Amino acid sequence: MSEVVAPDAIERRPLSYEEFLALGENPRQEWVRGEALLMPPVTDAHGFAVGELVFALRTALPGRAVGAEIGFAMAHSLRGPDILVARERTAQGWVEVPPLLIVEVISAGTRSEGTVRKPAEYAEAGSRATGWSIRACGRSTRWSWSRAAGRSRRTSTTPCREATSSSTG
């Protein structure tokens, strides 16, 4: 019998930056301070939330570069935020200038990465962006990343709404 792994578990593997790059392009891996973070594919709720938000942001922000899982290169990390908004597309392949907005869709296995570690890294990299951490159930939390403090701060929370169904007949 094979071992069952949580669908959102993160595997951490010590790797140099060069070894990490040799793994090739994979949107579900990041490199943080000498460790590769390898993650399984996202759930359907996560994927649909990202897709809908990318569409909404592209519609609301014409002329800005809006994408999903685009690398954000920082001094000690290469992260792939779920959604990133930049002033313009880059020729380097990864964004190296702090983005205008970063959105992370949170699941149980990535909660501390998306709400604690990543915002702190984004602030350390000089990001003054305001971002959202969003649970796929619909609960959203708006986060402000303070460059001076190097830490995140929750500014508002909207509770989950239970899905309702109606029948006609």
CORGIKA-V690005 format. One record per residue. N is the residue number from 0. RES is the residue in one small letter. PHI is phi in degrees with one decimal (none if undefined). PSI is psi in radians with two decimals (NA if undefined). Layout:
((N/RES/PHI/PSI) (N/RES/PHI/PSI))
This chain:
((0/m/none/2.37) (1/s/-88.3/2.71) (2/e/-75.8/2.38) (3/v/-90.7/2.24) (4/v/-109.4/2.42) (5/a/-55.8/2.40) (6/p/-63.5/-0.27) (7/d/-121.2/0.40) (8/a/-71.7/2.52) (9/i/-106.1/2.20) (10/e/-95.5/2.26) (11/r/-107.0/2.26) (12/r/-134.3/2.13) (13/p/-62.2/2.17) (14/l/-150.3/2.52) (15/s/-72.3/2.88) (16/y/-59.7/-0.72) (17/e/-64.4/-0.74) (18/e/-63.6/-0.68) (19/f/-61.8/-0.82) (20/l/-61.8/-0.55) (21/a/-68.7/-0.29) (22/l/-65.5/-0.38) (23/g/90.1/3.06) (24/e/-74.8/2.20) (25/n/-152.8/2.05) (26/p/-67.7/-0.16) (27/r/-108.0/0.59) (28/q/-138.6/2.53) (29/e/-136.5/2.79) (30/w/-120.5/2.18) (31/v/-136.4/1.96) (32/r/45.9/0.90) (33/g/86.4/0.15) (34/e/-127.3/2.40) (35/a/-88.8/2.32) (36/l/-106.1/1.97) (37/l/-107.0/2.19) (38/m/-124.1/2.51) (39/p/-71.2/2.96) (40/p/-56.7/2.69) (41/v/-76.0/2.83) (42/t/-75.7/2.90) (43/d/-62.8/-0.68) (44/a/-61.5/-0.73) (45/h/-63.1/-0.89) (46/g/-61.3/-0.75) (47/f/-66.8/-0.67) (48/a/-61.7/-0.78) (49/v/-62.2/-0.83) (50/g/-58.9/-0.79) (51/e/-65.3/-0.71) (52/l/-69.9/-0.67) (53/v/-60.7/-0.79) (54/f/-60.2/-0.83) (55/a/-62.6/-0.74) (56/l/-69.2/-0.68) (57/r/-63.4/-0.66) (58/t/-68.3/-0.74) (59/a/-78.3/-0.39) (60/l/-125.3/1.12) (61/p/-62.4/2.47) (62/g/90.8/-0.16) (63/r/-101.6/2.68) (64/a/-88.3/1.99) (65/v/-120.3/2.21) (66/g/-154.3/2.98) (67/a/-113.3/2.49) (68/e/57.1/0.62) (69/i/-88.9/2.33) (70/g/-64.2/2.34) (71/f/-114.7/1.84) (72/a/-84.9/2.14) (73/m/-122.3/3.06) (74/a/-54.1/-0.76) (75/h/-120.2/0.17) (76/s/-150.3/2.71) (77/l/-129.6/1.79) (78/r/-104.9/2.75) (79/g/-124.2/1.44) (80/p/-55.6/2.61) (81/d/-56.1/-0.77) (82/i/-138.2/2.44) (83/l/-137.1/2.37) (84/v/-117.9/2.14) (85/a/-120.6/2.85) (86/r/-60.0/-0.72) (87/e/-156.2/2.89) (88/r/-69.5/2.68) (89/t/-108.7/2.74) (90/a/-90.0/-0.27) (91/q/-75.2/-0.35) (92/g/100.2/-0.56) (93/w/-125.7/2.66) (94/v/-79.2/2.24) (95/e/-114.6/-0.17) (96/v/-101.7/2.39) (97/p/-51.3/2.24) (98/p/-67.0/2.86) (99/l/-74.5/-0.58) (100/l/-151.4/2.46) (101/i/-128.7/2.34) (102/v/-123.6/2.30) (103/e/-119.3/2.24) (104/v/-94.4/2.16) (105/i/-98.5/2.41) (106/s/-126.2/2.97) (107/a/-55.4/-0.74) (108/g/-79.3/-0.20) (109/t/-117.6/0.18) (110/r/-55.8/-0.86) (111/s/-70.4/-0.55) (112/e/-64.5/-0.86) (113/g/-78.9/-0.39) (114/t/-111.5/-0.24) (115/v/-122.6/-1.10) (116/r/-67.4/-0.89) (117/k/-62.2/-0.85) (118/p/-57.7/-0.65) (119/a/-65.0/-0.72) (120/e/-65.9/-0.72) (121/y/-61.9/-0.72) (122/a/-66.3/-0.73) (123/e/-61.7/-0.55) (124/a/-79.8/-0.02) (125/g/97.4/0.16) (126/s/-71.9/2.22) (127/r/-106.6/0.25) (128/a/-65.9/2.59) (129/t/-97.8/2.30) (130/g/-128.9/2.95) (131/w/-119.7/2.44) (132/s/-108.8/2.15) (133/i/-124.0/2.22) (134/r/-82.2/2.43) (135/a/-60.6/-0.34) (136/c/-71.9/-0.16) (137/g/114.7/-0.21) (138/r/-73.4/2.21) (139/s/-121.8/2.53) (140/t/-128.3/2.23) (141/r/-92.0/2.30) (142/w/-118.1/2.48) (143/s/-112.4/2.29) (144/w/-102.9/2.08) (145/s/-95.4/2.08) (146/r/-64.1/-0.73) (147/a/-66.1/-0.76) (148/a/-81.3/-0.44) (149/g/67.7/0.45) (150/r/-145.2/2.87) (151/s/-96.5/2.83) (152/r/-144.0/2.26) (153/r/-76.5/2.28) (154/t/-110.2/-0.42) (155/s/-164.7/2.70) (156/t/-136.8/2.41) (157/t/-115.5/2.20) (158/p/-69.3/2.74) (159/c/-65.0/2.54) (160/r/-108.3/2.32) (161/e/-70.6/2.41) (162/a/-68.0/2.41) (163/t/-121.7/2.64) (164/s/-127.0/2.66) (165/s/-130.2/2.64) (166/s/-123.8/2.59) (167/t/-118.1/2.64) (168/g/177.6/NA))
